Amino acid sequence: MLQRMFAVGSSMVLGVTLTFGADIWTSSSSLSSSTSLTAAQVIEKNVAARGGLAAWKSVEALSMSGKLEAGGNDQPDRRALVKISGQVIPERRPSTQVQLPFRMELKRGYKSRIEIDFRGQTAIQVYDGSNGWKLRPFLNRHQVEQFTAEELKAAANQAELDGPLVDYAAKGTRAELEGTEQIEGKTAYRLKLTLKNGETQRLWIDSESFLETKIEGTPRRLDGKYHAVEVYYRDYKIVNGLQISYLTETKVDGVKQTEKITIEKVAVNPKLDDTRFAKLR
């Protein structure tokens, strides 16, 4: 799972979404088409709820830190034996997931830098808006590697730091309101976004708070077939007048274990030199 952390990292802020995959959505039977709002009105209310268009357009950079759940646990095997139903068996390791410290920096122009600490080593990924590089010592790869063609495409498709809905029309995105449906017991508007490159993504807006509650992630290939991915946004907090989700949970269809990312600190408009996003040395 650790190999996927970089990809997951780009979904940590509502301003930065997961990369877009093929449109494999199957319409939900619970979808209701009854709504008095248009797609443009839902988006307008969303942008206002998140802090307003002017406030987000004034953001040139963001930085944040927190913890990523990496699956399993980092404790050694237990050698103690326990008796269960008359049988003596090795005691199971606890199910608590490993939480890895991370730091992420974002700057307009689609620039990003992600650092993840793991067993005394730091993995790094940077993207300068056109090219990307990575260093993955946890895989015993101590030389800087360039992004693969697939990784470059994914990075190029990511949203700007203010998200897919802020100034969406100017970004060449078309939005359709497909109706409403229940997301975790609450009514949400379902939007279909079509990017200027023709790719699509769906996003759900809570009907009361008008904040994002869920977004469609890139399908993951497991066991030779693709599985749908959903990312849920929770625990919103106000930072410099901007609403930011401090907890995201990723669910993969057919996979019991979810992936959680917890943000602990956020800074708006920190001074980030472009060298932070240059090729690693």
N, C-alpha and C positions, 0 to 999 in steps of 0.2 A: 504493500500500500504506500510505503514511503516514496516510491518512484512517482506516484501521482500527486504528491503534495504540492509541487510547483503549479500544476494545472489547477488544483483546487484553490490555491492561494489567490488566484486572480478573481475569485468570486467573493472575497471577504467583505467588500464594501459595496453598497448598493450602486455606487458609481461605476463599478467594474464588474462585468458579468462574465459568466463562463462562456467559452467559445461556442459558436453555433454549429450544430450538426445537421444531418439530413432531417427533413420534416417528416417524422414517422408518427406524428400525433394521431391517436384515434379518439374521435369526439366522445365525450362522456355523456351517458344517457341522462345524467342529472343536470345537464346544462339547461339553463332557462334563458330564453331570448327576450324576456320582458324587462326592459330598462328604459328609463326616460332620458338617460344621458347618452351623449355621443362619445366616440373614442377620444376626440379632441378635448371634450369637457372633462372626461375622467383623467386624462393626462395633465390637463391644466390644474386640476385639484391635487393631483399627486405631486407635481412640482411645487405647488404652494405649501403642501403639507411637509415637504422635505426641507423647506427653508426659503423657497422662492427662486425664480429665475435669475434675478440680479445677484443674489448671494452665491449661487452655484457658479455663475459665469465669472465671478471674482476669484474663484479658487484656482490657483495655478499649480498647487502641489498638495499632497497629503502624505502623511507617514503614520504608521500604526505598528503596534506590537501586541503579542498575545501568545496563545497556545493552540497547537494543532493536535488533534487526536490521530495517532498513527496506527491504531489497531493493536490487538494483543496486549502484551505488557513487557516490561523490561526487567523483570525479576528472574533470578536464576531458578532452574528447576528445583522443586522441593523433593527431598529424599525421604521425608517422613512417610510412614505407612499408617493408614487408617482402616478400621474394620467397618464394613458396610454389609449388612444382611449376612453376617457370618463369614464374609470374604475379606481378606486383607489385600488392599490395593494401594498404589502410590497416591498420595494426596495431590489433587489438581492444583495447578497454578491459579492465582486469582484472575478474574476476567477484566480487571481495571485496565483501561487502555493507556498506552504511553502518551504523554502530553509533551510535545516538542515546542520549545520556544521559537518564535518566528519574528521577523521584522520585515515590513514591506514599505517601499517608497514609491509614490506615483507622481508623475509630472506630466503636464499637458504635452501633447505631441505623442501620446500613447507610450511614454517612457515608463519603465517599471524596473524595480529591483527587489528581489525576494531573498532573504537569508533564513535558513533553518538550521538550528543546532541539534546535533544528534551524536551522542556518545563522545563528546569532547571534540567533535569536528563540525565545521560549518559548511553547508551546501549553499551555493549562490547561483542565482539566475538573473540575468539582466537583459533588457530589451531597449534599444535606443530609438524605437519607432520604425526602424527598417530592418535591423539585424539583431540577432540574439546569441548569447553565449551562456554556458552553464558549467558549473564545477560540482562534481558529485563524489566527494571523498567517501561517503558511506557505502558506495558501490566499488570502492577501491579504484576509482578513476580520479587521479590527481592532476590530470592535464585538462586545460580548458578545452571544451568542445563547442562547436557551433551548433545552433539549432538545426534540427532536421527540417526538411521541406514541410512536413506536416506540422511541426511546432511553429515554423514561421507563419504558416497559414492561420493557425490558431491565434497567434499573437496579433496578427494583422486584423483579425475579425473581432478582437475584443473591443468593448465599448470604451469611450473616453472616460476619464475619471469622474465626470458628473453623471454618467449613466446613459442608457439608451433612450430615455424619455425626455431629458432636458434638451430643448432645442432640436427635437427629433426630426422635424421637417427639414431644417437646415442641413441636417446630416444625411438627408436623402432617404430617410426611413418613412414608410407608409404604415399607418396603424389602423386596425379594424377592431371593433368591439364585437366579440362573438356571443356575448351574453354574460350571465352570472352563474356561479356554482358555489357549493359549500366547500370551504377549505378549513379543515380542522374545526368544524362547527360554526364557522362564520361565513357570511356571504361575501363573495369576492367577484370583481369584474375580471373577465378573461380577455386579454388583448392579444391579438396576433400582429406581430411586427414583421414587416418585410423590408430587409435592408436593401441598400442601393445595389448590392451585388446579387440580389435575388434570393438570398437565404432567409429563412424564417425562424422565428422564435416566439414562444408564448410566455406571457407574464401576467401574474394575478395581482390585483390591487384590492385591498380591503375596502369594503363599501362604507365603513364608518370612519376609519382613520385616514383612508386614501394613501396609505403607505404600502409599498410592495410587501407581499406576504409569501410569494412563491415565484420561481422562475424555472423555465425548462432548460435543463443542462444538456451538454453534449452526450449522446448515447455512448455507452461503454461496451467494448467488445469483450465478452466473457464466454468461455467454452464454445467459441466459434460462432457466436451470434451476438447481436446488439441488444443491450438492455437500456430501457428508458431511465433517465436521470432527472431528479427533481431536487431543487435547492430551496430550502425554507429560510426566511429571514425573521429573526426574533430579537427581543430585548433592545428596542430602539432607545437611544440616548441623544440628547442635544449637545452638540459640540460647535461652539461659535455660531449658534443659530441654525445649524444644519442637523437634520435628523439622520443618524447613522445606526445601522444594525450592528450590535455588538456580539451577536451569536447567529451563526448560520449552521444548518444541518443538511447534509447531502444524503439523499436516499437513492439507492440503485435498485431497480426492479429485480426481484428474485434474490436479493442479498439482504440477509437479516441485519447485519451490523451497519449502522449509519456512521457518518463522518461529521464530527463537529469542530467548528473553529470558533474560538472565543477571543474577542479583542479586549485588551486591557487598557491600552492607551492610544489616543488619536491626537495628531497635531495637524492643524489646518494652516496651509501656506508656510511650511518650514522652508528654510533656505536650502535648496538642493542643487548643487552644481551639476552640470551635464556630465562631468567626469564620473559621477556615480552610476551612470548608465552606459559608460563606454566599455569596450572589450576588456574582459578580465585579464589580469596578468599573473 
